[in-house]
Amino acid sequence: MSLTVPLIEVKNLKKFFGSGSGLFKREKDVVKAVDDVSFSIRRGEAFGLVGESGSGKSTIGRSILRLHEINGGEILFQGKSIHSMSKKELRALRPKLQFVFQDPFSSLNPRMRVGEAIGEALIDHGLASASEARKKVRQVLDICGISEEQSDRFPHEFSGGQRQRIGIARAIILEPDFIVADEPVSALDVSIQAQIINLFQDLQTQKNITYLFISHDLSVVQHLCSKIGVLYLGSLMEVADRSKLYGNPLHPYTKALMSAVPIPDPTLKRERIILKGDIPNPANPPSGCKFHTRCPYAMEICRQAAPVFKKAEEDHFVACHLV
């Protein structure tokens, strides 16, 4: 296969949810959680997806792994459509596509010892015998900073940071090509966040893992991701390489998010951009540009027509009438 083919391609993805039911379900009750989103991720790359809560970040991650069925578009893994696969084909692919959840405690069986929980998928997929699985569990626990003696403990006996390491160990034991990490550090203390981010970076270097890293925190994404997409109300506003996005943000929404990132040097000052109003109802999004109701630079054309997602410069794309 050509090395130019991205590992993950998302093409015009649409995912809608109905807020009504039965006879009372109407077209206007449909929530367009993800509306015509396209991007690609190369092998070994960490792609960051940022935006406010409710912007559709997690829905995209779950749709890529086919935890949600989609309403339109296409998702390709190594050039093959994930949502066109049979159950048998999808099951064979599952070990290559893994998920690290925001709350590892809720994703762990409270009655199962963590060693068993981590090795369970290996045995279930027929990738190892029980003895081989125990050996592999010891190896990944060591990689993730958990001692072998702790493998007999239950999830409630670990701290939040330790449980997140267990969640990562459970994902990497299958030697996946691609991991969706959905807000994996948002519930952790800052010092623990740094440890988990460093662990993700080490695993990327050692195992060439490709990530979709979902977060609302631009300062966290900056440390891990080489390319970043900014999502608002189910649509991409901007996608760029890290240096270009942080050095020259083009979309007003990106600029507002950037202004909220803390600056380590207290002698430096940055103008804080406060967005007015609330996020519109996704069941009834604004016409034209979805961001125009909160944009300080909105023009008449912004209310009338949605901007085209276009190339502003090399490796920098934006959907804005101002550009």
HELIX and SHEET records of a PDB file:
HELIX    1   1 GLY A   22  PHE A   24  5                                   3    
HELIX    2   2 GLU A   27  ASP A   29  5                                   3    
HELIX    3   3 LYS A   57  ILE A   64  1                                   8    
HELIX    4   4 ILE A   82  SER A   84  5                                   3    
HELIX    5   5 LYS A   87  LEU A   93  1                                   7    
HELIX    6   6 ARG A   94  LYS A   96  5                                   3    
HELIX    7   7 PRO A  104  SER A  107  1                                   4    
HELIX    8   8 VAL A  114  ASP A  124  1                                  11    
HELIX    9   9 ALA A  130  ILE A  143  1                                  14    
HELIX   10  10 GLU A  148  ASP A  152  5                                   5    
HELIX   11  11 PRO A  155  GLU A  157  5                                   3    
HELIX   12  12 GLY A  160  ILE A  172  1                                  13    
HELIX   13  13 VAL A  190  LYS A  207  1                                  18    
HELIX   14  14 LEU A  218  LEU A  224  1                                   7    
HELIX   15  15 ARG A  242  GLY A  247  1                                   6    
HELIX   16  16 PRO A  252  SER A  259  1                                   8    
HELIX   17  17 GLU A  300  GLN A  304  1                                   5    
SHEET    1   A 4 VAL A  30  ILE A  41  0                                        
SHEET    2   A 4 ILE A   8  GLY A  18 -1                                        
SHEET    3   A 4 GLY A  72  PHE A  77 -1                                        
SHEET    4   A 4 LYS A  80  SER A  81 -1                                        
SHEET    1   B 8 LEU A  97  VAL A 100  0                                        
SHEET    2   B 8 PHE A 178  ASP A 182  1                                        
SHEET    3   B 8 THR A 210  SER A 215  1                                        
SHEET    4   B 8 ALA A  46  VAL A  50  1                                        
SHEET    5   B 8 LYS A 227  TYR A 232  1                                        
SHEET    6   B 8 SER A 235  ASP A 241 -1                                        
SHEET    7   B 8 HIS A 316  VAL A 318 -1                                        
SHEET    8   B 8 LYS A 310  GLU A 313 -1                                        
END                                                                             
